[in-house]
Amino acid sequence: MMIDTQFIASVDKYISNHGNNSSTNFNEPLRLFAMKYTEPTAFEATVYEPVTCMILQGAKEAVFDGKTCRSEAGQSFIVSHNLPIISRITKASEQEPYLALVVPIDLSILLSLHGQIIGHGVSTSEVTSLGMQKADDDFIDAMRRYFMLSQDETEANVMGPLILKELHFRLLRARHGGMLRQLLNRDSHASRISKAIAEIKKSFKTQIAINDLANIAGMSASSFHEHFKSITATSPLQYQKELRLMEARRLIAQGDISISSAAFEVGYESPTQFTREYTRKFGASPRNDLGRIVIMV
């Protein structure tokens, strides 16, 4: 199934009616992000939360684990864990803007489908925490129906949970949903590392001992480090640093906090070290970066 022009036009009109020409609109009842960019962007570093994204028009490029993944209209990608990723919009214009729909992945919905998925011919191969492929007809149709609920709040409240569950079902059945299928097993490496990531997110401003994280994951320190890196493409301490820098950048962008205060707020003891690591991460000092910050989903 091709993504029909009426679907594309509806998403474009929806974003234009709810924001600026280039913007990200969030529909609260559906927890649905609708994105639009009218020109290509520079690479931006961010930490993706577990999401699925379907590109309706234009193209995007993401760099993860040293590999460049390119996706265009008609493709979808799945992010199974909170991952540090660098991405940019590569194809967008006023006439044909980049358009995409993003839906957060809910682990509780995945787990509710566990008994209906396991043992029914679903392969656990193709395991990667960032997977891309061409969206199949069923997924495109479910995403279209889910988006159309944004036109009616009552339908969104009543039908939204049902179609959202269908979307999660489609993701679990997808070839690039292998890591999501791994998450259904609470004893899998994917599930154990997910617990450790949740702890780092909760306590990223304070010092975290690797042994404590390994205990949370139920692994030895060496095994934990190995599996953490295989899933996130970084070490636990580097991952914590990524979270600190991202949060500091968000605080600075709000404009109501000094750079040194932002550094202390996220756990840095030295503003000099913070500025050095910030510059290395984002390619500009905190002060020079203010006018170019773009938050990208």
C-alpha positions in Angstrom: 0.0 0.0 0.0 1.3 3.4 -1.0 0.7 6.2 1.5 -2.1 8.1 -0.3 -1.9 11.8 -1.0 -5.1 12.5 1.0 -3.5 11.0 4.1 -0.4 13.2 3.5 -2.5 16.3 2.9 -4.5 15.7 6.1 -1.3 15.4 8.3 0.1 18.6 6.6 -3.1 20.5 7.2 -3.3 19.3 10.8 0.2 20.5 11.7 -0.3 23.8 9.9 -3.6 24.4 11.9 -1.9 23.5 15.2 1.5 25.1 15.0 4.0 26.9 12.8 4.9 26.0 9.3 7.7 23.8 10.6 6.8 22.2 13.9 6.1 19.2 16.0 2.6 18.9 17.3 1.6 16.6 20.2 -1.9 15.2 20.4 -2.5 14.6 24.1 -5.3 12.0 24.0 -3.5 9.9 21.4 0.1 10.6 22.6 0.8 11.1 18.9 3.5 13.4 17.5 3.0 14.9 14.0 6.2 16.4 12.6 6.8 18.8 9.7 10.0 20.4 8.4 10.1 22.6 5.3 13.9 22.4 4.8 16.7 20.0 5.6 18.3 20.3 9.1 21.8 19.9 10.5 22.6 16.9 12.6 21.2 17.1 16.0 22.1 14.9 19.0 19.3 13.6 21.2 18.2 10.6 23.3 15.3 8.9 21.6 12.8 7.3 23.9 11.1 4.0 22.7 9.0 5.1 19.7 7.9 4.0 16.3 8.0 6.6 13.5 6.4 6.4 10.0 7.7 8.8 7.4 5.0 10.1 5.1 7.0 12.4 2.9 10.7 13.5 2.7 13.7 11.6 4.1 15.7 11.4 7.3 19.1 10.1 8.3 20.1 8.7 11.7 23.5 7.7 13.0 23.7 5.0 15.7 26.5 2.7 16.7 28.7 4.2 14.0 26.2 3.3 11.2 24.1 5.6 9.1 20.5 4.6 8.7 18.5 6.3 6.0 14.8 6.3 5.8 12.3 7.9 3.4 8.6 8.1 2.6 6.8 4.8 3.2 9.4 3.5 5.8 9.1 3.1 9.5 11.6 2.7 12.3 11.4 1.2 15.7 13.5 2.4 18.7 13.2 -0.2 21.5 15.3 1.5 24.2 16.3 5.0 25.2 19.1 5.6 22.7 21.6 8.4 22.1 21.2 9.1 18.4 22.3 11.8 16.0 19.8 12.6 13.2 18.9 15.1 10.6 16.2 15.7 7.9 17.8 15.3 4.5 14.8 15.9 2.2 12.3 18.6 2.8 10.9 21.7 1.0 8.1 24.2 1.1 6.4 22.3 -1.7 7.0 18.8 -0.3 7.8 19.1 3.4 9.1 16.3 5.6 6.1 14.8 7.3 6.2 12.0 9.9 4.0 10.5 12.6 5.6 9.3 15.9 4.0 7.1 18.5 5.7 6.3 21.8 6.0 2.6 22.6 4.2 1.4 25.8 5.9 -1.6 27.4 2.7 -2.4 29.3 0.8 -2.8 26.0 3.6 -5.0 24.6 3.5 -7.2 27.7 -0.3 -7.5 27.5 0.1 -9.1 24.1 2.8 -11.6 25.3 0.7 -14.7 25.4 -0.9 -14.0 22.0 2.4 -13.4 20.2 5.0 -15.9 21.5 4.8 -19.3 19.9 2.8 -18.1 16.9 5.4 -18.1 14.2 7.0 -14.8 15.1 10.8 -14.9 14.6 13.1 -13.4 17.2 15.8 -12.7 14.6 16.7 -9.2 13.2 17.4 -8.1 16.8 18.5 -4.5 16.9 17.5 -1.6 19.1 17.1 0.7 16.1 15.4 -1.1 13.2 14.1 0.3 9.9 12.1 -1.2 7.1 9.4 -0.4 4.6 6.0 -0.1 6.4 3.6 -2.9 5.4 0.0 -2.3 4.3 -1.5 -3.2 7.7 0.8 -0.9 9.6 0.1 2.0 7.3 -3.6 1.5 7.5 -3.5 1.3 11.4 -1.4 4.4 11.6 -3.8 6.3 9.2 -6.8 5.3 11.3 -5.0 6.3 14.5 -4.1 9.7 13.1 -7.7 10.3 11.9 -8.9 9.9 15.5 -7.3 13.3 16.1 -10.2 14.9 14.3 -12.7 13.8 17.0 -11.9 13.9 20.7 -14.6 11.4 21.6 -13.4 8.9 19.1 -9.8 9.5 20.2 -10.8 8.7 23.8 -12.9 5.6 22.9 -11.1 4.1 19.9 -7.6 5.3 20.6 -6.6 2.6 23.1 -7.9 -0.1 20.7 -6.0 1.1 17.7 -2.9 1.8 19.8 -2.9 -1.8 20.9 -3.2 -2.9 17.3 -0.2 -0.7 16.4 1.8 -2.4 19.1 0.7 -5.8 17.8 1.9 -4.8 14.3 5.2 -3.7 15.7 5.7 -7.1 17.5 4.9 -8.9 14.2 7.3 -6.7 12.1 10.6 -8.0 10.9 12.4 -5.1 12.5 10.6 -5.6 15.8 12.9 -8.3 17.1 14.2 -6.3 20.1 10.6 -5.6 21.1 9.9 -9.3 21.1 13.0 -9.8 23.3 11.6 -7.3 25.8 8.6 -9.6 26.3 10.9 -12.0 28.1 11.6 -10.4 31.5 14.8 -12.5 31.8 16.2 -11.4 28.4 19.2 -9.1 28.1 17.0 -6.5 26.4 14.6 -6.5 29.4 17.4 -6.4 32.0 19.3 -3.6 30.3 16.0 -1.7 30.1 15.7 -1.8 33.9 19.2 -0.4 34.2 18.5 2.4 31.8 15.4 3.3 33.8 17.6 3.6 36.9 20.2 5.8 35.1 17.4 8.1 33.8 16.0 8.4 37.3 19.4 9.1 39.0 21.4 10.6 36.2 22.4 13.7 38.2 24.2 11.7 40.8 27.2 9.3 40.8 26.1 5.8 39.8 28.2 2.7 40.6 28.4 0.1 37.8 28.1 -2.7 40.3 24.8 -1.3 41.5 23.5 -1.1 37.9 24.7 -4.6 37.2 22.8 -5.8 40.3 19.7 -4.2 39.1 20.1 -5.9 35.8 20.9 -9.2 37.5 24.3 -9.6 35.8 28.0 -9.6 36.6 29.7 -6.2 36.0 31.5 -7.4 32.9 28.4 -9.0 31.4 26.4 -5.9 32.1 28.9 -3.6 30.5 29.0 -5.9 27.4 25.2 -6.2 26.9 24.6 -2.5 27.8 27.0 -1.5 25.0 25.5 -4.0 22.5 22.1 -2.4 23.0 22.8 1.3 23.4 26.2 1.5 21.5 27.8 3.3 24.5 29.0 2.6 28.0 26.8 3.2 31.1 28.9 6.2 32.2 28.9 7.7 28.8 25.2 7.1 28.6 24.7 9.0 31.9 26.9 11.9 30.5 24.6 12.0 27.4 21.6 12.4 29.6 23.2 15.2 31.6 24.3 17.1 28.5 20.8 16.8 26.9 19.1 18.0 30.0 21.5 20.9 30.4 20.9 21.9 26.8 17.1 21.8 27.4 17.5 24.0 30.5 19.7 26.5 28.7 17.3 26.7 25.7 14.5 27.7 28.1 16.6 30.9 28.8 15.8 31.2 32.5 19.0 29.7 33.9 22.7 30.5 33.6 25.1 28.1 32.0 27.0 27.4 35.2 23.7 26.8 37.0 22.6 24.4 34.3 25.9 22.5 34.7 25.4 22.2 38.5 21.8 21.3 38.1 22.6 18.2 36.0 25.4 17.0 38.3 28.6 18.6 37.0 30.9 19.9 39.7 33.1 21.9 37.2 31.6 24.4 34.8 34.8 24.3 32.8 34.5 20.5 32.3 30.8 20.9 31.4 31.6 23.5 28.8 34.4 21.3 27.3 32.2 18.2 27.1 29.2 20.2 25.9 31.3 21.7 23.1 32.6 18.3 22.1 29.1 16.9 22.0 27.2 19.6 20.2 30.0 21.3 18.2 29.5 24.7 19.9 29.9 26.1 23.4 26.8 26.5 25.5 26.7 30.2 24.9 27.2 29.9 21.1 24.8 27.1 20.8 21.7 29.0 22.1 20.5 30.2 18.7 20.8 26.8 16.9 19.1 24.4 19.3 16.5 22.2 17.6 14.7 19.5 19.6 14.0 16.6 17.2 12.0 13.5 17.8 
